[in-house]
């Protein structure tokens, strides 16, 4: 099963896969920590009373923070190239980057 994950994530080894998972975990957690003060500063809870809209706006704010965080944390772990290629794929899918 581990070998399937290594292939799926195009990792070089199980150790490399572990580093990739650590980068994902730290990026997600830190994105939520960083977004909380931003959401508090714009006072989103009082601006939007309809809860589904609040969640949508919150997700739209967190996504770019996560993407930036992912690249920064990946750089600290020496995995910039791996995650930058992943980011380019995502940007191409959204039509924000041309092939």
Secondary structure by P-SEA (a helix, b strand, c coil): caaaaaaaaccccaaaaaaaaaaaaaaaaaaaaaaaaaaaaaccccccccaaaaaaaaaaaaaaaaaaaaaaaaaaacaaaaaaaaaaaaaaaaccccc
